[in-house]
Amino acid sequence: MCVDACLWRCTNCLRSPLLCASCCRITHRRLPYHRIEEWKGDCFEPRWLSSVGIEIHLGHQGDICPENLLFFLDGGFRQPFQPSSKF
């Protein structure tokens, strides 16, 4: 049940239910090819899933790479991947 304003809908989901940003993010976390729209008062406008906070992580079944997870939890600003100096 949404507690925030339900301003989002998906053009790919059946019946295009109206969702709040949080529910839209949870529902579409593993549906990166769906297209969403945001209600702007008089019409719906197309938006990217990143508008509701979705990030696409390749590999690891869509989760953040465990190597980078520690980087994000530490709050560090170091380069998580160091390229080889051979090239």
Secondary structure, DSSP 8 states (H G I E B T S, - for coil): ---S---EEESSSTT---B-HHHHHHHTTT-TT--EEEE-SSSEEEE-GGGGT-----SGGGS--HHHHHHHHHT--S-SS---TT-
